Amino acid sequence: MSRATLPNRKPIKEYERDIKEQVNKKHKEEPFEFTKEDILAMIIAGYQVIMPIVIIGALVMALFTYFFLNFYLK
């Protein structure tokens, strides 16, 4: 516990500022750019997230329509 409370330790805000400076320095050296493969990977990931929701919705609507037509309208 004494290591965490030593008076000569840097406050969290100073660590945060140092890390932000390091990240900005690295970003200036090598700016991040999206490639075609990155964009394609994001499209595929979005498709994998959305498609199960769409399929479940379609199945629920199909079941609702089936029960409505066969039981409620007879």
N, CA, C and O atoms as a CHARMM CRD file, in Angstrom:
* protein
*
  296
    1    1 MET  N      0.82500  -1.19600   0.00000 PROA 1      0.00000
    2    1 MET  CA     0.00000   0.00000   0.00000 PROA 1      0.00000
    3    1 MET  C      0.86000   1.24700   0.00000 PROA 1      0.00000
    4    1 MET  O      0.45200   2.27600  -0.54000 PROA 1      0.00000
    5    2 SER  N      2.04500   1.17800   0.59700 PROA 2      0.00000
    6    2 SER  CA     2.88000   2.37600   0.68400 PROA 2      0.00000
    7    2 SER  C      3.36500   2.82400  -0.69700 PROA 2      0.00000
    8    2 SER  O      3.57400   4.01700  -0.91800 PROA 2      0.00000
    9    3 ARG  N      3.54600   1.87800  -1.63300 PROA 3      0.00000
   10    3 ARG  CA     3.98400   2.27200  -2.97300 PROA 3      0.00000
   11    3 ARG  C      2.94000   3.12700  -3.67400 PROA 3      0.00000
   12    3 ARG  O      3.28000   4.02900  -4.44000 PROA 3      0.00000
   13    4 ALA  N      1.68200   2.84800  -3.41400 PROA 4      0.00000
   14    4 ALA  CA     0.61100   3.59000  -4.07900 PROA 4      0.00000
   15    4 ALA  C      0.41400   4.96900  -3.47700 PROA 4      0.00000
   16    4 ALA  O     -0.15600   5.84500  -4.12700 PROA 4      0.00000
   17    5 THR  N      0.87300   5.18200  -2.25000 PROA 5      0.00000
   18    5 THR  CA     0.60400   6.45500  -1.58900 PROA 5      0.00000
   19    5 THR  C      1.85700   7.28200  -1.32600 PROA 5      0.00000
   20    5 THR  O      1.81500   8.21800  -0.52800 PROA 5      0.00000
   21    6 LEU  N      2.96400   6.95800  -1.97600 PROA 6      0.00000
   22    6 LEU  CA     4.18300   7.74500  -1.76100 PROA 6      0.00000
   23    6 LEU  C      3.97000   9.18600  -2.25200 PROA 6      0.00000
   24    6 LEU  O      3.32900   9.39000  -3.28300 PROA 6      0.00000
   25    7 PRO  N      4.49300  10.18200  -1.53500 PROA 7      0.00000
   26    7 PRO  CA     4.24800  11.56200  -1.93900 PROA 7      0.00000
   27    7 PRO  C      4.98500  11.97900  -3.21000 PROA 7      0.00000
   28    7 PRO  O      4.58800  12.95700  -3.84400 PROA 7      0.00000
   29    8 ASN  N      6.03900  11.27500  -3.60100 PROA 8      0.00000
   30    8 ASN  CA     6.78600  11.68200  -4.78200 PROA 8      0.00000
   31    8 ASN  C      6.26500  11.01400  -6.05900 PROA 8      0.00000
   32    8 ASN  O      6.87900  11.16300  -7.11500 PROA 8      0.00000
   33    9 ARG  N      5.17500  10.30000  -5.98800 PROA 9      0.00000
   34    9 ARG  CA     4.59500   9.66300  -7.16200 PROA 9      0.00000
   35    9 ARG  C      3.84000  10.70100  -7.97800 PROA 9      0.00000
   36    9 ARG  O      3.29200  11.65600  -7.42800 PROA 9      0.00000
   37   10 LYS  N      3.81200  10.51000  -9.28800 PROA 10     0.00000
   38   10 LYS  CA     3.09500  11.43500 -10.15900 PROA 10     0.00000
   39   10 LYS  C      1.59000  11.26500  -9.99300 PROA 10     0.00000
   40   10 LYS  O      1.10800  10.14900  -9.80000 PROA 10     0.00000
   41   11 PRO  N      0.85500  12.35200 -10.06500 PROA 11     0.00000
   42   11 PRO  CA    -0.61200  12.22400 -10.07000 PROA 11     0.00000
   43   11 PRO  C     -1.08400  11.59800 -11.39200 PROA 11     0.00000
   44   11 PRO  O     -0.35500  11.58000 -12.38400 PROA 11     0.00000
   45   12 ILE  N     -2.28000  11.10300 -11.37800 PROA 12     0.00000
   46   12 ILE  CA    -2.84200  10.42600 -12.54900 PROA 12     0.00000
   47   12 ILE  C     -2.94200  11.38200 -13.73300 PROA 12     0.00000
   48   12 ILE  O     -2.73300  10.97800 -14.87700 PROA 12     0.00000
   49   13 LYS  N     -3.26100  12.64900 -13.46400 PROA 13     0.00000
   50   13 LYS  CA    -3.37100  13.62300 -14.55900 PROA 13     0.00000
   51   13 LYS  C     -2.04100  13.79200 -15.29900 PROA 13     0.00000
   52   13 LYS  O     -2.03500  13.97100 -16.51600 PROA 13     0.00000
   53   14 GLU  N     -0.92800  13.73800 -14.58800 PROA 14     0.00000
   54   14 GLU  CA     0.37700  13.85100 -15.25400 PROA 14     0.00000
   55   14 GLU  C      0.65300  12.62400 -16.12200 PROA 14     0.00000
   56   14 GLU  O      1.15200  12.75700 -17.24000 PROA 14     0.00000
   57   15 TYR  N      0.33200  11.43000 -15.61600 PROA 15     0.00000
   58   15 TYR  CA     0.47700  10.22000 -16.42000 PROA 15     0.00000
   59   15 TYR  C     -0.38200  10.31700 -17.67800 PROA 15     0.00000
   60   15 TYR  O      0.05700   9.97800 -18.77700 PROA 15     0.00000
   61   16 GLU  N     -1.60000  10.78200 -17.49300 PROA 16     0.00000
   62   16 GLU  CA    -2.52700  10.90000 -18.61400 PROA 16     0.00000
   63   16 GLU  C     -1.97700  11.87800 -19.65800 PROA 16     0.00000
   64   16 GLU  O     -2.04500  11.60500 -20.85600 PROA 16     0.00000
   65   17 ARG  N     -1.43800  13.00100 -19.21500 PROA 17     0.00000
   66   17 ARG  CA    -0.88000  13.98800 -20.13100 PROA 17     0.00000
   67   17 ARG  C      0.33100  13.41000 -20.86200 PROA 17     0.00000
   68   17 ARG  O      0.47900  13.61600 -22.06700 PROA 17     0.00000
   69   18 ASP  N      1.19500  12.69100 -20.15200 PROA 18     0.00000
   70   18 ASP  CA     2.37200  12.07900 -20.78100 PROA 18     0.00000
   71   18 ASP  C      1.96400  11.06100 -21.84400 PROA 18     0.00000
   72   18 ASP  O      2.55300  11.01400 -22.92400 PROA 18     0.00000
   73   19 ILE  N      0.97600  10.26300 -21.54100 PROA 19     0.00000
   74   19 ILE  CA     0.52100   9.24800 -22.49600 PROA 19     0.00000
   75   19 ILE  C     -0.08800   9.91200 -23.72000 PROA 19     0.00000
   76   19 ILE  O      0.15600   9.47300 -24.84400 PROA 19     0.00000
   77   20 LYS  N     -0.88400  10.97300 -23.52200 PROA 20     0.00000
   78   20 LYS  CA    -1.45900  11.68400 -24.66300 PROA 20     0.00000
   79   20 LYS  C     -0.36800  12.27400 -25.55000 PROA 20     0.00000
   80   20 LYS  O     -0.47600  12.24000 -26.77500 PROA 20     0.00000
   81   21 GLU  N      0.69000  12.82000 -24.93000 PROA 21     0.00000
   82   21 GLU  CA     1.80600  13.36300 -25.70700 PROA 21     0.00000
   83   21 GLU  C      2.50000  12.26900 -26.50900 PROA 21     0.00000
   84   21 GLU  O      2.85600  12.48600 -27.66700 PROA 21     0.00000
   85   22 GLN  N      2.69500  11.10000 -25.91000 PROA 22     0.00000
   86   22 GLN  CA     3.33500   9.98400 -26.61600 PROA 22     0.00000
   87   22 GLN  C      2.47900   9.52300 -27.79000 PROA 22     0.00000
   88   22 GLN  O      2.99400   9.25100 -28.87400 PROA 22     0.00000
   89   23 VAL  N      1.16700   9.43600 -27.56800 PROA 23     0.00000
   90   23 VAL  CA     0.27100   8.99200 -28.63700 PROA 23     0.00000
   91   23 VAL  C      0.27300  10.00300 -29.77200 PROA 23     0.00000
   92   23 VAL  O      0.32100   9.62000 -30.94100 PROA 23     0.00000
   93   24 ASN  N      0.22100  11.29100 -29.44300 PROA 24     0.00000
   94   24 ASN  CA     0.24400  12.31300 -30.48500 PROA 24     0.00000
   95   24 ASN  C      1.55800  12.28800 -31.25900 PROA 24     0.00000
   96   24 ASN  O      1.56400  12.47900 -32.47500 PROA 24     0.00000
   97   25 LYS  N      2.67400  12.05300 -30.56500 PROA 25     0.00000
   98   25 LYS  CA     3.98000  11.97800 -31.21600 PROA 25     0.00000
   99   25 LYS  C      4.02600  10.80300 -32.19100 PROA 25     0.00000
  100   25 LYS  O      4.50100  10.94800 -33.31700 PROA 25     0.00000
  101   26 LYS  N      3.53400   9.63700 -31.76000 PROA 26     0.00000
  102   26 LYS  CA     3.51900   8.46300 -32.63400 PROA 26     0.00000
  103   26 LYS  C      2.59100   8.67600 -33.82300 PROA 26     0.00000
  104   26 LYS  O      2.87600   8.22100 -34.93100 PROA 26     0.00000
  105   27 HSD  N      1.46800   9.37600 -33.58600 PROA 27     0.00000
  106   27 HSD  CA     0.52500   9.62300 -34.67700 PROA 27     0.00000
  107   27 HSD  C      1.13300  10.56800 -35.71200 PROA 27     0.00000
  108   27 HSD  O      0.88400  10.42000 -36.90800 PROA 27     0.00000
  109   28 LYS  N      1.92600  11.53500 -35.25800 PROA 28     0.00000
  110   28 LYS  CA     2.58300  12.44400 -36.20500 PROA 28     0.00000
  111   28 LYS  C      3.63600  11.70900 -37.02100 PROA 28     0.00000
  112   28 LYS  O      3.82300  12.00700 -38.20000 PROA 28     0.00000
  113   29 GLU  N      4.32500  10.75300 -36.40700 PROA 29     0.00000
  114   29 GLU  CA     5.34200   9.98700 -37.12600 PROA 29     0.00000
  115   29 GLU  C      4.71500   9.06500 -38.16000 PROA 29     0.00000
  116   29 GLU  O      5.17600   9.00200 -39.30000 PROA 29     0.00000
  117   30 GLU  N      3.66900   8.35100 -37.76900 PROA 30     0.00000
  118   30 GLU  CA     2.98400   7.41900 -38.66000 PROA 30     0.00000
  119   30 GLU  C      1.48700   7.66300 -38.57700 PROA 30     0.00000
  120   30 GLU  O      0.81400   7.03700 -37.75800 PROA 30     0.00000
  121   31 PRO  N      0.94300   8.55200 -39.39700 PROA 31     0.00000
  122   31 PRO  CA    -0.50600   8.77400 -39.33000 PROA 31     0.00000
  123   31 PRO  C     -1.26000   7.51300 -39.77400 PROA 31     0.00000
  124   31 PRO  O     -0.85500   6.81700 -40.70500 PROA 31     0.00000
  125   32 PHE  N     -2.35800   7.24900 -39.08200 PROA 32     0.00000
  126   32 PHE  CA    -3.13300   6.04400 -39.36300 PROA 32     0.00000
  127   32 PHE  C     -4.04800   6.30300 -40.54400 PROA 32     0.00000
  128   32 PHE  O     -4.75500   7.31000 -40.58400 PROA 32     0.00000
  129   33 GLU  N     -4.03200   5.39800 -41.49800 PROA 33     0.00000
  130   33 GLU  CA    -4.91000   5.49700 -42.65800 PROA 33     0.00000
  131   33 GLU  C     -5.62100   4.16400 -42.85400 PROA 33     0.00000
  132   33 GLU  O     -5.03800   3.09800 -42.66000 PROA 33     0.00000
  133   34 PHE  N     -6.89200   4.24400 -43.24300 PROA 34     0.00000
  134   34 PHE  CA    -7.65100   3.03500 -43.51800 PROA 34     0.00000
  135   34 PHE  C     -7.32000   2.53900 -44.91700 PROA 34     0.00000
  136   34 PHE  O     -7.28800   3.31200 -45.87400 PROA 34     0.00000
  137   35 THR  N     -7.07700   1.24800 -45.01900 PROA 35     0.00000
  138   35 THR  CA    -6.84700   0.63900 -46.32800 PROA 35     0.00000
  139   35 THR  C     -8.14100  -0.00800 -46.79500 PROA 35     0.00000
  140   35 THR  O     -9.12300  -0.05700 -46.05400 PROA 35     0.00000
  141   36 LYS  N     -8.13700  -0.49900 -48.01800 PROA 36     0.00000
  142   36 LYS  CA    -9.31900  -1.17300 -48.55600 PROA 36     0.00000
  143   36 LYS  C     -9.66000  -2.40600 -47.73100 PROA 36     0.00000
  144   36 LYS  O    -10.83200  -2.71800 -47.52400 PROA 36     0.00000
  145   37 GLU  N     -8.62800  -3.10800 -47.25900 PROA 37     0.00000
  146   37 GLU  CA    -8.86200  -4.30800 -46.45400 PROA 37     0.00000
  147   37 GLU  C     -9.51400  -3.95400 -45.11700 PROA 37     0.00000
  148   37 GLU  O    -10.37200  -4.69200 -44.63300 PROA 37     0.00000
  149   38 ASP  N     -9.11500  -2.83300 -44.52200 PROA 38     0.00000
  150   38 ASP  CA    -9.72100  -2.40500 -43.25900 PROA 38     0.00000
  151   38 ASP  C    -11.20000  -2.10000 -43.45100 PROA 38     0.00000
  152   38 ASP  O    -12.03500  -2.50400 -42.64100 PROA 38     0.00000
  153   39 ILE  N    -11.52000  -1.38900 -44.52100 PROA 39     0.00000
  154   39 ILE  CA   -12.91300  -1.03100 -44.78800 PROA 39     0.00000
  155   39 ILE  C    -13.73100  -2.28400 -45.06200 PROA 39     0.00000
  156   39 ILE  O    -14.85500  -2.40700 -44.57500 PROA 39     0.00000
  157   40 LEU  N    -13.18400  -3.20900 -45.83100 PROA 40     0.00000
  158   40 LEU  CA   -13.87900  -4.46700 -46.11000 PROA 40     0.00000
  159   40 LEU  C    -14.11200  -5.25900 -44.82900 PROA 40     0.00000
  160   40 LEU  O    -15.18100  -5.84200 -44.64700 PROA 40     0.00000
  161   41 ALA  N    -13.13300  -5.28400 -43.95300 PROA 41     0.00000
  162   41 ALA  CA   -13.27700  -5.99700 -42.67500 PROA 41     0.00000
  163   41 ALA  C    -14.37200  -5.35700 -41.82400 PROA 41     0.00000
  164   41 ALA  O    -15.13300  -6.06500 -41.16500 PROA 41     0.00000
  165   42 MET  N    -14.46000  -4.02000 -41.83000 PROA 42     0.00000
  166   42 MET  CA   -15.51800  -3.35400 -41.06600 PROA 42     0.00000
  167   42 MET  C    -16.89300  -3.64800 -41.64600 PROA 42     0.00000
  168   42 MET  O    -17.85600  -3.81500 -40.89800 PROA 42     0.00000
  169   43 ILE  N    -16.99600  -3.71300 -42.97900 PROA 43     0.00000
  170   43 ILE  CA   -18.28100  -4.04500 -43.61400 PROA 43     0.00000
  171   43 ILE  C    -18.69200  -5.46400 -43.24900 PROA 43     0.00000
  172   43 ILE  O    -19.85500  -5.70600 -42.92600 PROA 43     0.00000
  173   44 ILE  N    -17.75800  -6.40000 -43.29700 PROA 44     0.00000
  174   44 ILE  CA   -18.06000  -7.79900 -42.95700 PROA 44     0.00000
  175   44 ILE  C    -18.46300  -7.91500 -41.48600 PROA 44     0.00000
  176   44 ILE  O    -19.39800  -8.64500 -41.15500 PROA 44     0.00000
  177   45 ALA  N    -17.76600  -7.20300 -40.60900 PROA 45     0.00000
  178   45 ALA  CA   -18.10400  -7.25200 -39.18600 PROA 45     0.00000
  179   45 ALA  C    -19.49700  -6.69300 -38.94200 PROA 45     0.00000
  180   45 ALA  O    -20.26000  -7.25500 -38.15700 PROA 45     0.00000
  181   46 GLY  N    -19.83500  -5.59700 -39.60600 PROA 46     0.00000
  182   46 GLY  CA   -21.18000  -5.03400 -39.47300 PROA 46     0.00000
  183   46 GLY  C    -22.23800  -5.99600 -39.97800 PROA 46     0.00000
  184   46 GLY  O    -23.30000  -6.13700 -39.37100 PROA 46     0.00000
  185   47 TYR  N    -21.94900  -6.65700 -41.08800 PROA 47     0.00000
  186   47 TYR  CA   -22.87300  -7.64200 -41.64400 PROA 47     0.00000
  187   47 TYR  C    -23.08400  -8.79000 -40.65400 PROA 47     0.00000
  188   47 TYR  O    -24.21000  -9.25200 -40.46800 PROA 47     0.00000
  189   48 GLN  N    -22.00800  -9.24500 -40.02200 PROA 48     0.00000
  190   48 GLN  CA   -22.12400 -10.35200 -39.07700 PROA 48     0.00000
  191   48 GLN  C    -22.91000  -9.95200 -37.83800 PROA 48     0.00000
  192   48 GLN  O    -23.53500 -10.80500 -37.20700 PROA 48     0.00000
  193   49 VAL  N    -22.89200  -8.69400 -37.48000 PROA 49     0.00000
  194   49 VAL  CA   -23.65200  -8.23600 -36.31400 PROA 49     0.00000
  195   49 VAL  C    -25.12300  -8.05300 -36.67200 PROA 49     0.00000
  196   49 VAL  O    -26.00200  -8.41500 -35.89000 PROA 49     0.00000
  197   50 ILE  N    -25.39500  -7.49200 -37.85000 PROA 50     0.00000
  198   50 ILE  CA   -26.77000  -7.12400 -38.20700 PROA 50     0.00000
  199   50 ILE  C    -27.58200  -8.30800 -38.73400 PROA 50     0.00000
  200   50 ILE  O    -28.78000  -8.39300 -38.46200 PROA 50     0.00000
  201   51 MET  N    -26.96200  -9.21800 -39.47900 PROA 51     0.00000
  202   51 MET  CA   -27.72200 -10.29500 -40.11800 PROA 51     0.00000
  203   51 MET  C    -28.48000 -11.19600 -39.14500 PROA 51     0.00000
  204   51 MET  O    -29.62800 -11.52800 -39.44200 PROA 51     0.00000
  205   52 PRO  N    -27.92900 -11.61400 -38.01100 PROA 52     0.00000
  206   52 PRO  CA   -28.74000 -12.43200 -37.10000 PROA 52     0.00000
  207   52 PRO  C    -29.98800 -11.69300 -36.60400 PROA 52     0.00000
  208   52 PRO  O    -31.03900 -12.30500 -36.41600 PROA 52     0.00000
  209   53 ILE  N    -29.87200 -10.39800 -36.39600 PROA 53     0.00000
  210   53 ILE  CA   -31.03400  -9.61500 -35.96200 PROA 53     0.00000
  211   53 ILE  C    -32.07900  -9.58300 -37.06800 PROA 53     0.00000
  212   53 ILE  O    -33.27000  -9.72400 -36.79300 PROA 53     0.00000
  213   54 VAL  N    -31.65600  -9.40300 -38.30500 PROA 54     0.00000
  214   54 VAL  CA   -32.57400  -9.38000 -39.44500 PROA 54     0.00000
  215   54 VAL  C    -33.24500 -10.73700 -39.60900 PROA 54     0.00000
  216   54 VAL  O    -34.45400 -10.80400 -39.83100 PROA 54     0.00000
  217   55 ILE  N    -32.48700 -11.80800 -39.50300 PROA 55     0.00000
  218   55 ILE  CA   -33.05100 -13.15700 -39.66600 PROA 55     0.00000
  219   55 ILE  C    -34.05500 -13.45600 -38.55700 PROA 55     0.00000
  220   55 ILE  O    -35.12100 -14.00800 -38.82800 PROA 55     0.00000
  221   56 ILE  N    -33.73500 -13.10400 -37.31900 PROA 56     0.00000
  222   56 ILE  CA   -34.66700 -13.31900 -36.21100 PROA 56     0.00000
  223   56 ILE  C    -35.94300 -12.51100 -36.43500 PROA 56     0.00000
  224   56 ILE  O    -37.04600 -13.00800 -36.20700 PROA 56     0.00000
  225   57 GLY  N    -35.79000 -11.27600 -36.87700 PROA 57     0.00000
  226   57 GLY  CA   -36.97100 -10.44000 -37.16100 PROA 57     0.00000
  227   57 GLY  C    -37.82900 -11.03500 -38.26300 PROA 57     0.00000
  228   57 GLY  O    -39.05600 -11.04000 -38.15800 PROA 57     0.00000
  229   58 ALA  N    -37.20100 -11.53700 -39.31500 PROA 58     0.00000
  230   58 ALA  CA   -37.94600 -12.14900 -40.40900 PROA 58     0.00000
  231   58 ALA  C    -38.67400 -13.41200 -39.93600 PROA 58     0.00000
  232   58 ALA  O    -39.81900 -13.64900 -40.32300 PROA 58     0.00000
  233   59 LEU  N    -38.01900 -14.21500 -39.10800 PROA 59     0.00000
  234   59 LEU  CA   -38.67400 -15.42400 -38.58400 PROA 59     0.00000
  235   59 LEU  C    -39.85900 -15.07400 -37.68800 PROA 59     0.00000
  236   59 LEU  O    -40.90200 -15.72400 -37.76300 PROA 59     0.00000
  237   60 VAL  N    -39.71300 -14.07100 -36.85400 PROA 60     0.00000
  238   60 VAL  CA   -40.81500 -13.65500 -35.98700 PROA 60     0.00000
  239   60 VAL  C    -41.98200 -13.15500 -36.82800 PROA 60     0.00000
  240   60 VAL  O    -43.13200 -13.49200 -36.54800 PROA 60     0.00000
  241   61 MET  N    -41.70700 -12.36700 -37.84000 PROA 61     0.00000
  242   61 MET  CA   -42.78100 -11.86300 -38.70600 PROA 61     0.00000
  243   61 MET  C    -43.44700 -13.00600 -39.47100 PROA 61     0.00000
  244   61 MET  O    -44.66600 -13.01200 -39.64000 PROA 61     0.00000
  245   62 ALA  N    -42.64700 -13.97900 -39.93600 PROA 62     0.00000
  246   62 ALA  CA   -43.22500 -15.11700 -40.65500 PROA 62     0.00000
  247   62 ALA  C    -44.11000 -15.94600 -39.72600 PROA 62     0.00000
  248   62 ALA  O    -45.19700 -16.36600 -40.12500 PROA 62     0.00000
  249   63 LEU  N    -43.66200 -16.18400 -38.50000 PROA 63     0.00000
  250   63 LEU  CA   -44.48500 -16.93800 -37.55200 PROA 63     0.00000
  251   63 LEU  C    -45.76300 -16.17800 -37.19800 PROA 63     0.00000
  252   63 LEU  O    -46.83900 -16.77100 -37.11500 PROA 63     0.00000
  253   64 PHE  N    -45.64500 -14.89100 -36.99600 PROA 64     0.00000
  254   64 PHE  CA   -46.82000 -14.07400 -36.69300 PROA 64     0.00000
  255   64 PHE  C    -47.82700 -14.14200 -37.84400 PROA 64     0.00000
  256   64 PHE  O    -49.02500 -14.31100 -37.61700 PROA 64     0.00000
  257   65 THR  N    -47.33900 -14.01000 -39.07600 PROA 65     0.00000
  258   65 THR  CA   -48.22000 -14.06600 -40.24600 PROA 65     0.00000
  259   65 THR  C    -48.86800 -15.44600 -40.36900 PROA 65     0.00000
  260   65 THR  O    -50.06000 -15.54800 -40.66000 PROA 65     0.00000
  261   66 TYR  N    -48.09300 -16.49800 -40.15100 PROA 66     0.00000
  262   66 TYR  CA   -48.62600 -17.86600 -40.24100 PROA 66     0.00000
  263   66 TYR  C    -49.73500 -18.08100 -39.20800 PROA 66     0.00000
  264   66 TYR  O    -50.81600 -18.56400 -39.54800 PROA 66     0.00000
  265   67 PHE  N    -49.47000 -17.72200 -37.94400 PROA 67     0.00000
  266   67 PHE  CA   -50.48900 -17.91500 -36.91400 PROA 67     0.00000
  267   67 PHE  C    -51.69500 -17.01600 -37.14000 PROA 67     0.00000
  268   67 PHE  O    -52.82700 -17.43200 -36.89300 PROA 67     0.00000
  269   68 PHE  N    -51.47500 -15.81200 -37.59600 PROA 68     0.00000
  270   68 PHE  CA   -52.59600 -14.90400 -37.84700 PROA 68     0.00000
  271   68 PHE  C    -53.48800 -15.43500 -38.95700 PROA 68     0.00000
  272   68 PHE  O    -54.71300 -15.41400 -38.82900 PROA 68     0.00000
  273   69 LEU  N    -52.89300 -15.91100 -40.04500 PROA 69     0.00000
  274   69 LEU  CA   -53.68400 -16.39400 -41.17700 PROA 69     0.00000
  275   69 LEU  C    -54.37500 -17.71800 -40.87800 PROA 69     0.00000
  276   69 LEU  O    -55.50700 -17.94000 -41.30900 PROA 69     0.00000
  277   70 ASN  N    -53.69500 -18.60800 -40.13400 PROA 70     0.00000
  278   70 ASN  CA   -54.25400 -19.94200 -39.93300 PROA 70     0.00000
  279   70 ASN  C    -55.17600 -20.03500 -38.73000 PROA 70     0.00000
  280   70 ASN  O    -56.07800 -20.87200 -38.74400 PROA 70     0.00000
  281   71 PHE  N    -55.01000 -19.24100 -37.70600 PROA 71     0.00000
  282   71 PHE  CA   -55.82500 -19.40000 -36.50000 PROA 71     0.00000
  283   71 PHE  C    -56.81100 -18.24700 -36.30000 PROA 71     0.00000
  284   71 PHE  O    -57.95000 -18.47200 -35.89200 PROA 71     0.00000
  285   72 TYR  N    -56.38800 -17.03900 -36.57900 PROA 72     0.00000
  286   72 TYR  CA   -57.25700 -15.90600 -36.29300 PROA 72     0.00000
  287   72 TYR  C    -58.30700 -15.70700 -37.36700 PROA 72     0.00000
  288   72 TYR  O    -59.42700 -15.30100 -37.05600 PROA 72     0.00000
  289   73 LEU  N    -57.99000 -15.97300 -38.59500 PROA 73     0.00000
  290   73 LEU  CA   -58.93300 -15.74000 -39.69400 PROA 73     0.00000
  291   73 LEU  C    -59.84200 -16.93000 -39.97300 PROA 73     0.00000
  292   73 LEU  O    -60.70000 -16.83400 -40.85000 PROA 73     0.00000
  293   74 LYS  N    -59.69300 -18.02700 -39.27900 PROA 74     0.00000
  294   74 LYS  CA   -60.56600 -19.18100 -39.51300 PROA 74     0.00000
  295   74 LYS  C    -61.78800 -19.12400 -38.66000 PROA 74     0.00000
  296   74 LYS  O    -62.63200 -20.01800 -38.73000 PROA 74     0.00000
